[in-house]
Amino acid sequence: MARDQTTRRFGGDYYDFHLGEDGTLTIAVGDATGHGLKAGTLVSSVKSLFVSLAYHPDIPHIFHRISTVLKEMKLRGLFMAMTMVKVRGNQLSLSIAGMPSVLIYRALTKEVEEVAIRALPLGGMAKYQYPQQDFTLGADDIVVLMSDGLPERFNLQGEMLDYTRIKEELPALAQHTSEQIISELVRLGEDWGAGCSQDDDITFVVLRTKAAKGGQTQRP
């Protein structure tokens, strides 16, 4: 389940999906620098690149290709932060380029695993080496991808919601559907803002694994 809640007509956030012939699901969540028409132009370019590259099994390779093309476009200081995951069966691979941590709720232990990868946004350095991490998912595990719009939302006192609050909230939402989890997280931000308008795009993708016959797990 995904949601993109923009602050302007042309938003800088972006998400996309690709289902490969081998059953691999590739998901991208991006956040362009700035807002408005220029950010929308960057998003359109990245979307085209994702469509042409998502089939490749190696996320760092995809990041390298996108980053190289963006740099060659000479977009004058515009960059794309991005999280990308690939899911096949119960195997999850991910890489993060300048985006918030990925949260993985483990149903077995009822704990939240925070995956943080510190790397540059795409379009900055053509030869930058992006790392990839691999995980095994269990039945009813939940994976949350997001842009920084929610954790960096401010209240009237100038205080930021922050990532820790979202991480602490996730176990209480574990029995909800993916759509309900997103709605509750959006409500968390609205309650926190309480009269302070949303000043950045907010994007979520939430995945939940399902138990299959024989004790295996299904793709979300």
N, C-alpha and C positions, 0 to 999 in steps of 0.2 A: 504494500500500500504506500502511496506517495502523496505529498501535498506541497505545493509551491505557493506561498502567500507573499505577493510582491507589494512594494510600497509605491511603485510608479507603474505607468503603462508599459514601459520597457524595463523589465527586471534584469538584474545581474545574476540571479541564481538560475540553476539549470539541473535537470535530472533526465536520465534516459535509460532505456532497457534494450538488451539484445539477447535473443535466445538462439544459440548455435545449433547446428545440425546434430551435434553429439549430446544435446541436452544441457549444455553449460549456459547458465544465466549470468550475463554481465550487466552490472548496474553502475552508473556514474552519477555522482552528485557534484556539481561545480558551483563556484562563486567567483564571478568576474570582478575585477577591481572597478570601483565606481558604480554609478547607476545611470539610468536613462538610455538614450539612443546608442551611445558608444558602447556601453556594456552589452546592450542587446545585439549589436553587430558582432562583438566578440563571441557571444553565446552562439549565434548562428554559425559562425565559422567552426567553433568547437563541435557543435552538433554534427556538422557534415563530416568532420574528421572522425568522430566516434562511430558513425555509421560505417565508414570505410575500414576502420581498424579493429572494431570490437571482436571480430572473429579470432584474433590472435590470442593464443593461450597465455602469453606472458604480459602482465600488466606493466612492468617497467619498460618493456619494448614499446607499448602503446603510448605511455607517458613521454618517452623519448621522441617518438615520431610527432606527437602533437606539439610538444615544446619546440621542436626544431622548426616546424612549419609556422607556428605563431611568431617565433623570433624572426624568421625570414620575411614575415608580413610587415615588419617594422611598424607595430601598432603604437609606438610612442608611449611607453610606460603602462600599457594595459597588459594584465596577466590573468591567468585563470587558475585559481586554486581548485583542486579536485580530489575527491575520494572515489576509488574504483574497487569494486569487489567482483569476484567470479565465484559462482556456486555451482557445484556439480555433485549430486547426491548429498552426502553429509560433509563434503569438503569445501572449505571457504578460503579463498585467497584474497588478500587486500593490499592496497598501497594507498598512501595519503601524500598529497602534494599541497602543503600549506592550508590544510583543512582541520577542523576539530577532530577530536578522538572519535573512534567508532566504539559504541557500547555493545557488549554481548552479555545478555542476561542468561545465566546458566540455570536451567530449570531444576537440575539435579541438586545443586547446592544452594539455589535461591540467592546467588551472589552475582554482582555485575562486574564483568571484566572490561577494563578500559584499555583500548589499544591506541596508543599515541605514536605516530611516526613523524618526526620533525624533518621536513624536506621543503624545498623551494617550490613556489607555484610554477605552473607551466608557462613557458614563454620567456623565462629569465635567462637560463643558460642551456644552450643546445646540447652540451655533453654531460650534463648533470646525471649522476647515477641515483636512480630512485630504488629504494629497497622494497621488498615484498615479504609479507608474513603469511603463514598458512595455519589454519585451524581446523579442528574437527568439531562439528556441531552435533548436539544430542537432540532427542525429541523434545519439542516445545521450547527450545532455545529461541531467543529473540535477538535480532541484530538491528541496531538503530544507527542510521547514517543521517547526518544533519549538517547544515551550513551554520555559520556563527551568529545568525540573526537572533535565535532564541537565547542562547547562553549570554550574549552580549547585549541583551535588552536592559534598558535602564528604567528605574522608577523615578518618582518625583524628587527623591533625595539624592539622585545622581549615583545610586548604587547599582551595580551590575548583577543580574541574576546568577551568572557563572555556571560552570559545567558541573560542579559538585552537587548542586541542588537537583539537576536533572538526573544525575547518576543515582542519587538517593531516592528519587521519586519512582524510578523504573520498576523495582520489585513490587511495589504496591499496585502497579498496572499490569502485572504479568498475566492475569487471568482475562484481560480484555482482548478484543480483537485488535488487529493491526490498525484498523481505522480508528477505533476508540482510543488506542494509545496515542496516536497523533493528535486527536481532538483534545485529550486531556493535557498533553504537553503544550499545545497552543493555549489552552485555558490557563495553564500555569503561568505562561508569559503574560497573558492579559491581566491576570490577577496581580502579578508582580508590577506591571506597568501602571495599573490603576490610575488612569487619567493621563498618563504619559504616552504620546502617540508612538506607534511602531516606526522606527527610523531606519530599518534595514530589512531586506528580504528574509523570509523564513522558509526553509525547505527541509522536509523530512522524507526518508524512505525507511519503512519498517518491515522487516521480514520475520516470519515465524516458521520454524521447521515443524514438520508433522511426522508422527510415528507411522511407519509402514509395517506390513506383514513381515514376520520373521525378525522383528526387533531392529530393523534398519530404519534409516530416516529418509524422508522424501525431500526433494528440493522445495523450498518455500514457494 
